[in-house]
């Protein structure tokens, strides 16, 4: 029988201490639902005594009827000189209505005397009194041994004595915290092993990532005997973050054979990560292990050729096992294998015997040399591919553009785009205003095409980015414009490059329109 490791998520509390992370009560409830569906054992909702928002969460989360997760409150041991039954923070924990609580206490003698400003003996009494009091009210109690590894290295006898007092008081879990995140895996494993030999109570571990070792430390702790790991989704947390559960869980379960969540739930891993990023308003890192957009992306021609024959040549596990997908990128590093794979992905008939294959590869390399990048602009890439194979019709073509700028002293800048273009065999001349040149250009192009293609009213520009490619040229530098568009159901991206931002924007914008018109209501390759 495979050994079980309990997963304790503190995204809603420790995660929100990370810079730039702020969650409303509704945000926290949404994430709690996701965590419960995924199979997380414990969800730490917050510190009831610290702010009204956390107490509101504890009241509202009761209505969610969670199926797998226990909602946990966080707090500290009683204050020096205050009996447990009169300590305000402990009372707030009881008022929250939770059945499980994690309370932290000092286990590093330096922290006791310099931060807590009390005696070593008094601190031990505070730990025992607090755990015993909460247990007397029927709660499952976890004692989070704050700064434990630093404390053990400084004064092992005192650090272990603090754990013993929590155990004697009836703690259900003893959680060893690498609060400063400075411990390395080999020393952490040795300390966990020592603690395991001294205690009867199950051990957990709570690691911070200040040395980029939080996941490695947590894995080492489990191998040394810990059966609970605390961490956050996507590694959010104070300073450099916490143990990233998105990386930890597949490493433990897939690679080491422990049971963390139900097997079928692992396929929700990528979705969970991305939904939490979305709720927290954080752009997901493309290179995030297991779940990032680039985690199973292949660019080098030799790599792609090998992956197409045997995926395990350059993939450490099948991407669908964690809910992700393989991607083959097309760039100046591409070979024939990349192009054939992308063609097949786009339902385009192309084989290596086609003379166009070689010329298309050369064109891609030349375009990327000029500054184009198709990894994030696959709609532009597909248009180029189909045009190279003679599969597209030139629906419209530009004859001229004028951008007029009007600025008065007491009014904002007003832009007008005047476009002369040919749609099929008809010349169209139109103008439109906008709050910037690209907005005006978009309005004018849309106006020119809408009488021929009414469905174009359904699409709109949803994102616009500009990247300077050769900054040393200052204002004469080349720019790459990236545009994302949507019809409300699908999204697609296009690219343009020029030393003139208007021209680069036109390239990306017109590609976006062409792509939509190529597929009409049901774009085949839109993501």
C-alpha positions in Angstrom: 0.0 0.0 0.0 1.4 3.4 -1.0 2.0 5.9 1.8 -0.3 8.9 2.1 1.1 12.4 2.4 -1.4 15.0 3.6 -1.4 18.3 1.7 -2.1 21.5 3.6 -2.7 24.6 1.5 -2.1 28.0 2.8 -2.6 30.0 -0.4 -5.5 32.0 1.3 -3.3 33.1 4.2 0.5 32.7 3.7 0.1 33.1 -0.1 -1.6 36.5 0.3 1.5 37.7 2.2 3.3 37.7 -1.2 4.0 41.0 -2.8 1.2 41.8 -5.3 -1.2 39.1 -4.1 -4.5 40.3 -2.7 -7.7 38.2 -2.5 -11.2 39.4 -1.7 -13.5 37.1 0.3 -15.2 36.0 -2.9 -11.7 35.2 -4.4 -10.9 33.1 -1.4 -14.2 31.2 -1.7 -13.6 30.5 -5.4 -10.1 29.2 -4.6 -11.4 27.1 -1.7 -13.9 25.4 -4.1 -11.1 24.6 -6.6 -8.9 23.2 -3.9 -11.7 21.0 -2.5 -12.4 19.7 -6.0 -8.8 18.9 -6.5 -8.6 16.9 -3.3 -6.5 19.1 -0.9 -6.8 17.8 2.7 -6.5 21.1 4.6 -7.3 24.6 3.5 -6.0 27.3 5.7 -8.5 30.2 5.4 -6.7 32.9 7.4 -6.1 34.3 10.8 -9.5 35.1 12.5 -7.9 37.5 15.0 -6.0 39.6 12.5 -8.7 41.2 10.2 -12.5 41.2 9.6 -12.1 39.8 6.0 -10.7 36.5 7.3 -13.5 36.2 9.9 -16.0 36.8 7.1 -14.4 34.1 5.0 -14.8 31.6 7.9 -18.5 32.4 8.2 -19.2 32.2 4.4 -17.1 29.1 3.7 -19.5 27.0 5.9 -22.1 27.3 3.1 -19.9 25.7 0.5 -20.5 22.1 1.7 -16.9 21.1 0.8 -16.4 17.4 0.2 -12.7 16.7 0.8 -11.1 19.6 2.5 -11.0 20.7 6.1 -11.1 24.4 6.7 -8.3 25.4 9.0 -7.8 28.6 11.0 -4.3 30.0 11.8 -3.1 31.8 14.9 -0.4 32.1 17.5 0.2 30.8 21.0 -1.2 32.9 23.8 0.5 36.2 24.6 3.0 36.4 27.5 1.3 36.9 30.8 -2.2 36.3 29.4 -4.0 33.0 30.3 -5.1 31.0 27.3 -8.8 31.3 28.1 -8.5 35.1 28.1 -6.3 35.4 25.0 -8.1 37.4 22.3 -6.5 35.5 19.4 -7.4 32.1 20.7 -11.0 33.2 21.4 -11.3 34.4 17.8 -10.2 31.0 16.6 -13.0 29.4 18.6 -15.5 31.9 17.3 -14.5 31.1 13.7 -16.2 27.8 14.0 -13.4 25.7 12.5 -12.7 22.1 13.7 -8.9 22.4 12.8 -6.4 25.0 13.8 -2.7 25.6 13.2 -1.0 27.7 15.9 2.6 28.8 15.6 5.0 29.2 18.5 8.7 30.1 18.8 11.2 27.3 18.8 14.4 29.3 18.3 15.8 30.7 21.5 17.0 33.8 19.7 13.5 34.6 18.5 12.1 34.0 22.0 14.4 36.5 23.7 14.8 39.1 20.9 11.4 39.1 19.1 9.0 37.8 21.7 10.8 39.4 24.6 10.1 36.7 27.1 11.9 34.0 28.9 12.7 30.6 27.4 10.6 28.8 30.1 7.7 31.2 29.7 7.6 30.5 26.0 7.4 26.7 26.6 4.5 27.3 28.9 2.8 29.4 26.3 3.1 26.6 23.8 1.7 23.9 26.1 -1.1 26.1 27.5 -2.3 27.1 24.0 -2.3 23.6 22.6 -4.0 22.1 25.6 -6.7 24.8 25.7 -7.6 24.4 22.0 -7.7 20.6 22.5 -10.0 21.0 25.4 -12.5 22.5 23.0 -12.4 19.5 20.7 -10.2 21.0 17.9 -7.7 19.1 15.8 -4.5 21.1 16.6 -1.4 21.5 14.5 1.6 23.1 16.2 3.6 25.1 13.6 7.2 25.2 15.1 8.2 28.6 13.7 11.9 29.0 12.8 12.4 25.4 13.8 15.4 24.6 11.6 17.3 27.7 12.6 16.4 27.0 16.2 17.6 23.4 16.0 20.9 24.5 14.5 21.3 27.1 17.3 20.1 25.2 20.3 18.8 21.7 19.4 17.9 20.8 23.0 15.6 23.8 23.4 14.0 23.4 20.0 13.2 19.7 20.7 11.9 20.6 24.2 9.4 23.0 22.6 8.2 20.3 20.3 7.9 17.9 23.3 5.7 20.4 25.2 3.3 20.7 22.3 3.2 16.9 22.0 2.5 16.5 25.8 -0.4 19.0 25.4 -2.0 16.7 22.8 -1.0 18.3 19.5 -2.2 16.2 16.5 0.6 17.4 14.2 4.0 18.9 14.8 4.9 21.0 11.8 8.6 22.0 11.3 8.9 25.4 9.7 11.9 26.6 7.7 10.5 30.2 8.2 13.6 32.0 6.8 13.9 29.6 3.9 17.7 29.2 4.3 18.0 25.5 5.1 19.4 23.1 2.4 17.9 19.7 1.6 20.6 17.5 3.1 20.7 19.3 6.5 16.9 19.6 6.6 16.5 15.8 6.0 18.9 15.0 8.8 17.0 17.2 11.2 13.6 15.8 10.3 15.0 12.3 10.8 16.2 13.2 14.2 12.9 14.7 15.2 11.0 11.7 13.9 13.1 9.5 16.2 12.2 11.8 19.2 8.4 12.2 18.7 5.4 10.0 18.5 3.2 12.7 16.9 3.0 12.9 13.1 5.3 15.4 11.5 4.6 18.0 8.9 6.9 20.5 7.1 6.4 24.2 6.1 9.2 25.6 3.8 9.9 29.0 2.4 11.7 29.4 -0.9 14.4 32.0 -0.1 17.1 29.6 -1.2 15.1 28.2 -4.1 14.9 24.9 -2.2 11.3 24.9 -0.8 10.1 22.0 -3.1 13.4 20.1 -2.7 13.3 20.6 1.0 9.7 19.3 1.2 10.5 16.3 -0.8 13.5 15.6 1.4 11.4 16.0 4.5 8.9 13.4 3.3 11.6 10.9 2.5 12.9 11.5 6.1 9.5 10.8 7.6 7.2 13.8 7.3 3.6 12.9 6.3 2.2 16.4 5.9 3.5 19.2 3.6 2.3 22.8 3.8 2.6 25.1 0.8 0.7 27.3 -1.7 -0.6 27.0 -5.2 2.0 28.4 -7.6 4.3 29.0 -4.7 2.8 32.4 -3.7 4.0 33.7 -0.4 6.1 36.2 1.6 9.5 37.3 0.1 10.4 34.5 -2.3 7.3 32.4 -1.6 6.4 29.0 -0.2 6.6 25.4 -1.3 4.9 25.3 -4.6 2.3 22.6 -4.3 1.8 22.6 -8.1 5.4 21.2 -8.4 5.4 19.2 -5.2 2.3 17.1 -5.7 3.3 15.5 -9.1 6.9 15.0 -7.9 5.6 13.1 -4.8 2.8 11.2 -6.5 4.0 10.5 -10.0 7.7 10.2 -9.4 8.0 8.9 -5.8 4.8 6.9 -5.5 3.2 8.7 -2.5 -0.6 9.4 -2.5 -1.4 13.1 -2.2 -4.7 13.5 -4.2 -7.0 11.0 -6.0 -5.1 9.8 -9.1 -7.7 11.1 -11.5 -7.4 14.6 -10.0 -3.8 15.1 -11.2 -5.2 15.9 -14.7 -6.8 19.0 -13.1 -3.3 20.3 -12.0 -2.7 22.7 -14.9 -6.3 24.0 -14.8 -6.0 24.6 -11.0 -2.7 26.5 -11.4 -4.0 28.7 -14.2 -7.4 29.4 -12.5 -5.7 30.5 -9.3 -3.3 32.8 -11.3 -6.4 34.3 -13.0 -8.2 34.9 -9.7 -5.1 36.4 -8.2 -4.6 38.5 -11.3 -1.1 37.2 -11.9 0.3 36.4 -15.3 1.3 32.7 -15.4 5.0 32.2 -16.0 5.4 30.4 -19.3 8.3 28.3 -17.8 6.4 27.1 -14.7 7.3 23.4 -14.3 4.5 20.9 -15.1 1.8 23.5 -15.9 3.4 26.4 -17.8 2.7 27.1 -21.5 6.3 26.2 -22.2 6.6 23.2 -19.9 6.2 20.8 -22.8 7.1 23.2 -25.7 9.7 22.1 -28.2 11.6 24.4 -30.5 14.9 22.9 -31.7 14.4 20.9 -34.9 16.4 17.9 -33.6 14.3 17.9 -30.4 11.0 17.9 -32.3 12.1 15.1 -34.6 13.0 13.0 -31.6 9.8 13.8 -29.7 7.6 12.9 -32.7 9.2 9.5 -32.6 9.3 9.0 -28.8 8.0 11.8 -26.6 10.1 10.6 -23.6 13.3 11.6 -25.4 12.7 15.2 -24.3 9.7 15.0 -21.9 10.0 13.8 -18.3 6.4 12.7 -18.2 3.3 12.7 -20.5 1.9 16.3 -20.4 -1.7 15.1 -20.3 -0.9 13.3 -17.0 -1.0 16.8 -15.4 -3.5 18.3 -17.7 -1.1 20.1 -19.9 -0.4 19.7 -23.7 2.6 19.4 -25.9 3.4 22.3 -28.2 5.8 22.5 -31.1 7.2 26.0 -31.8 8.2 27.4 -35.2 11.2 29.7 -35.2 14.6 30.3 -36.7 15.7 27.1 -34.9 13.0 25.1 -36.7 13.6 22.1 -38.9 11.3 20.2 -41.2 9.9 18.2 -38.3 8.5 21.4 -36.6 6.8 22.6 -39.8 5.2 19.2 -40.6 4.0 18.9 -37.0 2.4 22.4 -37.1 0.8 21.7 -40.4 -0.7 18.5 -39.1 -1.9 20.3 -36.0 -3.6 22.9 -38.3 -5.2 20.2 -40.5 -3.0 21.4 -43.4 -1.8 18.8 -45.9 2.0 19.0 -46.2 4.7 16.4 -46.5 8.4 16.6 -46.9 8.2 15.9 -50.6 6.4 19.1 -51.2 8.9 21.7 -52.6 7.1 24.4 -50.6 8.3 22.8 -47.4 11.9 24.0 -47.8 11.0 27.4 -49.0 8.6 27.9 -46.1 11.3 27.0 -43.6 13.7 29.5 -45.2 11.0 32.2 -45.1 10.3 31.6 -41.4 14.0 31.9 -40.6 14.2 35.1 -42.7 11.2 36.6 -41.0 12.4 35.8 -37.6 15.8 37.3 -38.5 13.9 40.5 -39.3 12.2 40.5 -35.8 9.0 38.5 -36.3 8.2 35.9 -33.7 5.6 33.3 -34.3 5.6 31.4 -31.0 3.0 33.7 -29.6 1.3 34.7 -32.9 0.2 31.4 -34.4 -2.6 33.1 -36.4 0.0 35.0 -38.4 2.0 31.8 -38.8 -0.9 29.9 -40.1 -1.7 32.7 -42.6 1.9 32.7 -43.9 1.8 28.9 -44.2 -1.5 28.8 -46.1 -0.4 31.7 -48.3 2.8 29.8 -49.1 0.8 26.8 -50.2 -1.6 28.9 -52.2 -4.6 28.2 -50.0 -5.8 31.7 -49.2 -7.7 34.3 -51.2 -6.6 37.9 -51.0 -9.9 39.3 -49.8 -8.7 42.9 -49.2 -5.5 44.9 -49.9 -4.3 48.3 -48.8 -3.8 51.2 -51.2 -3.1 54.0 -48.7 -3.4 55.0 -45.1 -3.3 58.5 -43.6 -3.2 59.2 -39.8 -4.3 62.7 -38.8 -3.5 64.1 -35.4 -5.4 67.0 -33.9 -4.3 68.5 -30.5 -5.6 71.7 -29.0 -4.5 73.3 -25.7 -7.5 72.4 -23.7 -8.6 69.1 -25.3 -7.1 65.6 -25.6 -5.4 64.4 -28.7 -7.8 63.2 -31.4 -6.8 60.7 -34.1 -8.4 60.1 -37.4 -7.4 57.2 -39.7 -8.2 57.6 -43.4 -8.0 54.3 -45.4 -8.2 53.6 -49.1 -8.3 49.9 -49.8 -9.6 47.4 -52.3 -12.1 44.8 -51.2 -12.4 42.2 -53.9 -12.6 44.4 -57.0 -14.2 47.4 -55.3 -12.2 50.4 -54.0 -13.4 51.6 -50.5 -12.4 54.9 -49.1 -13.3 55.5 -45.4 -12.3 57.3 -42.2 -12.8 56.8 -38.5 -11.7 58.4 -35.2 -10.0 56.8 -32.3 -8.3 57.7 -29.0 -5.0 56.6 -30.5 -3.6 55.7 -33.9 -4.2 51.9 -33.5 -7.7 52.5 -32.2 -8.5 54.8 -35.2 -6.9 52.3 -37.6 -8.9 49.4 -36.2 -12.2 51.5 -36.4 -11.4 52.5 -40.0 -10.5 49.0 -41.2 -13.6 47.5 -39.5 -15.8 50.2 -41.1 -14.4 49.5 -44.5 -15.0 45.7 -44.2 -18.2 45.6 -42.3 -20.5 46.2 -45.3 -18.9 43.2 -47.1 -18.5 41.0 -44.0 -21.1 41.9 -41.3 -19.8 39.1 -39.1 -16.6 41.2 -38.5 -18.6 43.2 -35.9 -18.3 40.2 -33.6 -14.6 40.4 -33.3 -12.6 42.9 -31.3 -9.0 43.7 -30.3 -8.5 42.4 -26.7 -4.8 43.1 -26.1 -2.0 45.1 -27.7 1.7 45.0 -26.9 4.8 46.7 -28.3 8.4 45.5 -28.0 11.4 47.6 -29.0 13.8 45.2 -30.8 16.9 47.3 -31.1 16.9 49.9 -28.4 20.3 51.3 -29.4 18.6 52.9 -32.4 16.5 55.0 -30.0 13.4 56.5 -31.7 14.4 54.9 -35.0 14.3 51.4 -33.5 12.4 48.5 -35.0 9.3 47.5 -33.0 7.3 44.3 -32.8 3.6 44.7 -32.3 1.6 41.8 -30.9 -2.2 41.8 -31.1 -4.7 39.5 -29.5 -8.3 39.4 -30.9 -11.5 37.6 -29.9 -14.9 36.9 -31.2 -16.3 36.3 -27.7 -15.6 32.6 -27.9 -12.1 32.2 -29.3 -8.9 34.1 -29.2 -6.1 34.4 -31.7 -2.8 36.4 -31.9 -1.0 38.1 -34.7 2.3 39.9 -35.1 3.8 42.8 -37.2 7.3 44.2 -37.3 8.6 47.6 -38.7 10.6 50.6 -37.8 7.3 52.4 -37.9 4.8 51.5 -35.2 1.8 52.3 -37.4 3.0 50.0 -40.1 3.8 47.2 -37.6 0.3 47.7 -36.1 -1.3 47.5 -39.5 0.4 44.2 -40.3 -0.8 42.6 -37.0 -4.3 44.2 -37.3 -4.9 43.2 -40.9 -3.6 39.7 -40.2 -6.1 39.4 -37.4 -9.0 40.5 -39.7 -7.8 38.1 -42.5 -7.6 35.2 -40.0 -11.1 35.8 -38.8 -12.5 36.1 -42.3 -10.6 32.9 -43.3 -12.6 30.9 -40.7 -15.8 33.0 -40.3 -17.9 31.9 -37.4 -15.9 28.8 -36.5 -12.1 29.5 -36.6 -10.4 26.1 -36.8 -7.2 26.8 -35.0 -8.2 29.5 -32.6 -7.2 28.7 -29.0 
